[in-house]
Amino acid sequence: MGSHISIAKIYTRALQGIEAPLVTVEVCLAGGLPAFTMVGLPQTGVREARDRVRSAILASGYNFPKATKITVNLAPADLPKYGARYDLAIAIGILVANRQISEKSVVGREFYGELTLNGELREVTGILPAVLSCRDEGREAVIPLDNAAEAAVLKAQQCVGAISLRDVFEHLMSPSKLPFIQPQQQAPTLSNYGDIADVIGQEQAKRALLLAAAGGHHILFVGPPGTGKTMLAQRLLGLLPDLDERDGLAVAAIRSVSGTLRETHWQQRVLRAPHHSASAAALVGGGSVKSHN
């Protein structure tokens, strides 16, 4: 009976806050009544991958296992999985288990991306934390080409961008490999915060800003609306040095998860200017966990 069972193991990563815990996609092809089952705490968006993956494999010209029971396990089972970011890993796992892709070709690689019904790859949010963790593990990341600019933020990474499932197949099986994504070479272009020299008056406040910036001190603005607190806070950013790589990547990871990362501004310091009537709950956030790609 064991000869009728084929198992493949593919690596990808989940999205948990700004962390990217490793997820192992185990695909088992076994004899029996045709079925496609997914286990491992998949949410609705992940369970829908069954139809996307089947259509993408067929549209790309590859064989989808017929008269076969397909079981996909997303481990660890106690980690909730959201969105369509696991599509590519599941598709590659099926092709490996079906012996259309060599098992050796997926060793040392991780796969991320949402598949369309015709086999194209769509970008996913939170790719930066995933690629960062992948780099630290010494693996190659295979990502959608639309995420390439975001991945280029990282230095010394091994990351390739693909536009379709067929691209990934050719990368794994043919001698002509996809080129590695090159890290950014130019320094980030920062937005114009405004010059503190342009502020007329407010001498005491400007001196407090200079002292706080020079000494690395905290500063608290107190006063009614319209007295210039936000304007002065914007000028404070111009007095501070650029974020170093570690802090810049932490800020970039938050932007990556929220889908607002501007790859040329990843070292830019962040100013949040909520309305004075915002509640405490509005400031710190809350509610249910959103579904991410």
C-alpha positions, 0 to 999 in steps of 0.5 A: 500500500505504501507504494501508492502513496506519494508525499511532498514537503514544501516550505512557505511562511504565514503572516502573524503580526509582523512575524513570518513563522515557517509553514510546512506544506505537506502534500499526500497523493494516495489511492482511493476516491477522488478528493481534495482535503486541506487540514491544518487550521486553514481559513476560508481563503486558504480552503478556496485554494483547491479550486485556484490551484487545480485550475492554475495547474491545468491552465499551465499545461501540467497534469492534475492528479485524477482518481486520487485522494489529495491531502494537504496539511499546513503545519503547524496545525495550531497556527491560523492560516489566512488568505491566498499566500499559500497557493503557489506552495500548494501547487508546487507540492502537488507537482512534486508529489505527482513527480512532475517536478524533481524533489531535489529542485525544491530543497532550500527554497520557499514559495509565496504567491496567490495563483489566478485561474490561468496560472499567473502569480499575484502579489501578496501583502507582508512579503518583506517579513517572509523574505527576511526570515527566509534570508536568515534561514539561508533559503531562496525565496520564490515570490511574485514579480509584483513583489520584487520591488519590496523584496529589493529592500533587503541586502544579501537576499536570494530571491527570484520573482516569477509572473506565473506557475510556468515561470516557477516550473521552468526555474526549478526544472530547466538550466535557465534560472530566473535572475536574483532580485538585485537589492536597491543601490541608491539611497532612499529619497526622503519626503520633504518634512519642511525646514525648522528655519521656516517656522516664524516665532515659536522660539521656545518650541524650536529650541526644545525641538533642537535639544530633543533631537540632539540629545535623543530625548522625548518631547511632549506637545501640549496646547489647543488645536491650531497652535502648531503642534503638528507643524513642529512635529513634522519639522522634528523629523527633518532634524533626526538622522535616517533610520538605520537598517534594523529600525528601517526594516522594522518600520518597513515590515509594518508597512509591508503587512498593511500593504503601504510599503513604498520601497524607496522610502523604507528608511523614512521616519514615521509621523502619525497625526491622528485627529484630536478627537480620536479615541484611545481605541482608535489610536491603538487599534483592535478588533478581529484579525483581518484576513491577509493574502 
